[in-house]
Amino acid sequence: MQKVEEIYWLRAYGCIAVFLFHWLDHINQRVDNVFTDLMRIPLVLGTPIFLFISIFVFAVRYNKQVPSGFLGQRVKYVMLPYLVYGFIYSTAEWMRLQNSDEPVGFISNATEYFVFAGWHGYFLIIAMQFYTAYWLFTRWQLWRFDPMPWLWGSCIVSMAYWGLAYWLEVAPPGYLLWIAPLGWVYLFFLALALVRYYLLMPSAVSQMETVQLPAWIRVLARPRWLMGLVVCIVMATFAGWLAFSSKEVWVIPFFVLFTLWAMRYLKGRRAPPWVRYINAYSFGIYLAHPMFFAITDFFVGPTALPLPVYAVLLIVVGVIGSIALNKLANTTTWGAMLFGKRLKV
């Protein structure tokens, strides 16, 4: 597969964003104000970046036909870590609750994690749905159709999904609301649209053929649109109008404009070693860092140290612990399958 340097940059950004978003959850136990809200604005893009990349990479690599065993490989390297880490996090939470005033049964707690995807690994369930959708996309030869109308339609669908769900106060168990594909479908079609019209096209387009980006991409990729939206988001933050997560209506236009700008700005910029290093361990960091945050809180406590020291300690333990665990796991094939395969970059 041809190397798309922009994806290295985006994956590193996404990994750092998810890590710092959860880090802020711990910091907010000590301080929670408009400034920590402002810090969350660029971090809400983390999970959408991972989902966008999951389809973009496969669309570049496989184009119109995925290899035999495609879904089986995805199950092996995506769902096995979901089960392993789900068991770790659910068991830890069950043990914590046993020592609280609200103990729960082991099975009911495990159901919350495994069936209702009630932990941060819900991302893996969405990714698996995307992989299945891409398999169907190639199997039914849907690449014959222009993805552009589907992109704009999916943006409307996703915005309506989150807007109506919060307006109607829909609250299913766990994260079932979050793993429904309607809230994320815009990422699927954005990836397909950019792969089709991207200047670094896969082998579907002859090397002698010039690919002209549509006018809408050239216009919306200009930084003025992104900066204008960011100004509006900041103003809304000071007004107290926004909630901060990747599952919000305002995140959808924010992500689309950010991605169009980033893909244009980063084009041709070779990723340095530190970016590639983060890429290699991004999956392991994504899965394991909350565990090391919890270990830090268990041994040190969220209020025992001055806030700056506590904040730095969380980062150090979270990064080193996640990378060390992933390195150890990847010394064997089974370890990579169970704890997250290290990417080859």
Buried (B, 14 or more C-beta within 10 A) or exposed (E): EEEBBBBBBBBBBBBBBBBBBBBBEBBEEEEEEEEBBBBBBBBBBBBBBBBBBBBBBBBBEBBBEBEEEBBEEBBBBBBBBBBBBBEBBBBBBBEEBEEEEEEBEEEEBBBBBBEBBBBBBBBBBBBBBBBBBBBEBBEEEBBEEEBBEBBBEBBEBBBEBBBEBBEEEEEEEBBBBBBBBEBBBBBBBBBBBBBBBBEBBBEEBEEEEEEEBEEBBEEBBEEEBBEEBBEEBBEEBEEEEBEBBBBBBBBBBBBBBBBBBBBBBBBEEEBEEEBBBBBBBBBBBBBBBBBBBBBBBEEBEBEEBEEEEBBEBBBEBBBEBBBBBBBEBBEEEEBBBBBBBBBEB
